[in-house]
Amino acid sequence: MIVSIIGLGLIGGSVALKLKKSGFADQVIGVDVNDENADKAKALGLVDDCLVLPQALSIADLVILAIPVDSIRKLLPSILDRIDENTTVIDLGSTKSGICGAVLGHPKRKNFVAAHPIAGTENSGPEAAFDSLFDGKTGIICDKEESQESSFQLAKNCLESLGMHVVEMDSKSHDLHIAYVSHLSHISSFVLGQTVLEIEKDEASIFNMAGSGFESTVRLAKSSPQMWAPIFKQNKKHISDSLGAYIENLQAFKQMVDGEQEDAMIHCMDNANDIRRVLDGINDKSNQTEKLNQII
């Protein structure tokens, strides 16, 4: 199988490495508008070769889009125009409704599978790629009914070859839920980083006083703004709603602090402690997947 991956950063590069390692792909072709990224990806062995887009599309059995969501939305219709009838296209964007809407009614919509691997780090570029990025993570496929069965199965097999557990949902539900569990956390990290830097001008003091709690909370602020700004724009309705709810809770907590309402603060934090149940469930699922992989 020949797989052409468009976008050779953290996600695209990690996909390339794992699909080669797992044996899913016989050959991995890379495409990137940044020639330096393409050269790095080839030098690092992420891909077997780098080609221009028309050539990469003409030989691919599977095309994977690992580029910012605004670029996916613009490029996807023309890619479907160019591919062979037997070629499948998968996107890996973290918003889905707008992307799916961009090809609604396209003659080759059936060849396209909308997917989102829930995985990543705060780092970017080909040098950030590693083959275990997706191990034990969740891969979401949206609007399955719009894809032909052969393309759906190929996409599912691809995500599973990456080491992911595959779930299905509609694109609108995806964008609603992901606004709260992913997009909001990134915004919180960006704004926390901005707030601390604005208030604390002495960077040496930040370095000396910052503990592991601050580091883990603000880690996502190192993520690529060029990737995340289009995500926030495409999912603006759900993100705005989630931000509104978050701001209300922050304002309520501020009032507790201002009023020295210790019991109210403890009650609020006790309620928040229930998030441990969700996180334990995520860890349990990852551990089960790791044990299964060891058995296999």
PEFEN-V912252 format. One record per residue. N is the residue number from 1. RES is the residue in one letter. D_CENTER is the distance of its C-alpha to the mean C-alpha in Angstrom with 1 decimal. Layout:
[[N/RES/D_CENTER] [N/RES/D_CENTER]]
//
This chain:
[[1/M/24.4] [2/I/23.3] [3/V/19.5] [4/S/18.7] [5/I/15.4] [6/I/15.0] [7/G/13.2] [8/L/14.0] [9/G/12.0] [10/L/10.1] [11/I/7.7] [12/G/10.7] [13/G/13.2] [14/S/12.0] [15/V/12.0] [16/A/15.4] [17/L/16.8] [18/K/16.1] [19/L/17.3] [20/K/20.4] [21/K/21.0] [22/S/20.8] [23/G/23.1] [24/F/21.0] [25/A/21.5] [26/D/24.9] [27/Q/23.9] [28/V/20.7] [29/I/21.1] [30/G/19.0] [31/V/19.0] [32/D/18.2] [33/V/20.0] [34/N/20.4] [35/D/23.2] [36/E/22.8] [37/N/19.3] [38/A/20.7] [39/D/23.7] [40/K/21.8] [41/A/19.6] [42/K/22.9] [43/A/24.8] [44/L/22.3] [45/G/22.5] [46/L/18.9] [47/V/20.4] [48/D/24.0] [49/D/24.6] [50/C/23.2] [51/L/24.6] [52/V/24.6] [53/L/22.7] [54/P/25.7] [55/Q/26.7] [56/A/23.3] [57/L/23.2] [58/S/26.8] [59/I/26.5] [60/A/23.2] [61/D/23.1] [62/L/19.3] [63/V/17.3] [64/I/13.5] [65/L/11.9] [66/A/9.2] [67/I/10.3] [68/P/9.9] [69/V/10.1] [70/D/13.7] [71/S/14.6] [72/I/13.2] [73/R/15.4] [74/K/18.3] [75/L/18.2] [76/L/17.5] [77/P/21.1] [78/S/22.9] [79/I/21.1] [80/L/22.2] [81/D/25.6] [82/R/25.9] [83/I/24.8] [84/D/27.3] [85/E/27.8] [86/N/26.7] [87/T/23.3] [88/T/20.0] [89/V/17.0] [90/I/13.4] [91/D/10.6] [92/L/6.8] [93/G/6.1] [94/S/4.9] [95/T/8.7] [96/K/11.2] [97/S/14.8] [98/G/15.4] [99/I/14.1] [100/C/16.2] [101/G/19.0] [102/A/19.2] [103/V/20.5] [104/L/22.3] [105/G/25.7] [106/H/25.0] [107/P/27.4] [108/K/24.7] [109/R/22.1] [110/K/22.9] [111/N/21.5] [112/F/18.0] [113/V/15.4] [114/A/12.5] [115/A/9.6] [116/H/6.1] [117/P/5.5] [118/I/5.2] [119/A/5.5] [120/G/6.0] [121/T/9.2] [122/E/11.0] [123/N/12.4] [124/S/12.0] [125/G/14.2] [126/P/15.6] [127/E/17.4] [128/A/14.4] [129/A/13.5] [130/F/14.8] [131/D/15.4] [132/S/14.7] [133/L/11.1] [134/F/10.3] [135/D/13.8] [136/G/14.4] [137/K/10.9] [138/T/10.5] [139/G/9.5] [140/I/10.3] [141/I/12.6] [142/C/14.0] [143/D/17.5] [144/K/18.8] [145/E/22.3] [146/E/21.6] [147/S/21.0] [148/Q/23.9] [149/E/24.2] [150/S/24.2] [151/S/20.8] [152/F/19.3] [153/Q/20.8] [154/L/19.7] [155/A/16.0] [156/K/16.5] [157/N/18.3] [158/C/15.7] [159/L/13.0] [160/E/15.9] [161/S/17.0] [162/L/13.8] [163/G/15.0] [164/M/12.9] [165/H/14.6] [166/V/14.2] [167/V/14.8] [168/E/15.7] [169/M/15.9] [170/D/16.8] [171/S/14.5] [172/K/16.4] [173/S/16.0] [174/H/12.3] [175/D/12.2] [176/L/14.9] [177/H/13.6] [178/I/10.0] [179/A/12.1] [180/Y/14.0] [181/V/11.9] [182/S/8.9] [183/H/10.0] [184/L/13.5] [185/S/13.0] [186/H/11.6] [187/I/14.6] [188/S/16.9] [189/S/16.2] [190/F/16.7] [191/V/19.8] [192/L/21.2] [193/G/21.0] [194/Q/22.8] [195/T/25.3] [196/V/26.3] [197/L/26.7] [198/E/28.8] [199/I/31.0] [200/E/31.4] [201/K/32.6] [202/D/33.8] [203/E/30.8] [204/A/33.0] [205/S/33.4] [206/I/29.6] [207/F/29.3] [208/N/32.3] [209/M/31.5] [210/A/27.7] [211/G/27.1] [212/S/24.3] [213/G/23.5] [214/F/23.0] [215/E/21.0] [216/S/18.5] [217/T/18.3] [218/V/17.9] [219/R/15.8] [220/L/12.6] [221/A/15.1] [222/K/14.9] [223/S/11.5] [224/S/12.0] [225/P/13.7] [226/Q/13.7] [227/M/9.9] [228/W/9.9] [229/A/13.3] [230/P/12.7] [231/I/10.0] [232/F/12.8] [233/K/15.3] [234/Q/14.0] [235/N/13.6] [236/K/16.7] [237/K/18.8] [238/H/16.8] [239/I/15.7] [240/S/19.4] [241/D/20.6] [242/S/18.5] [243/L/19.7] [244/G/23.1] [245/A/23.2] [246/Y/21.9] [247/I/24.5] [248/E/27.2] [249/N/26.6] [250/L/26.7] [251/Q/29.9] [252/A/31.4] [253/F/30.8] [254/K/32.3] [255/Q/35.4] [256/M/35.7] [257/V/35.7] [258/D/38.1] [259/G/40.3] [260/E/40.2] [261/Q/39.3] [262/E/38.6] [263/D/38.8] [264/A/36.3] [265/M/33.8] [266/I/34.3] [267/H/33.9] [268/C/30.6] [269/M/29.2] [270/D/30.6] [271/N/28.7] [272/A/25.4] [273/N/26.2] [274/D/25.4] [275/I/21.7] [276/R/22.8] [277/R/23.2] [278/V/19.6] [279/L/18.5] [280/D/21.2] [281/G/20.1] [282/I/16.6] [283/N/18.5] [284/D/21.1] [285/K/18.6] [286/S/17.2] [287/N/20.9] [288/Q/22.0] [289/T/19.6] [290/E/20.7] [291/K/24.3] [292/L/24.0] [293/N/22.6] [294/Q/25.7] [295/I/28.0] [296/I/26.8]]
//
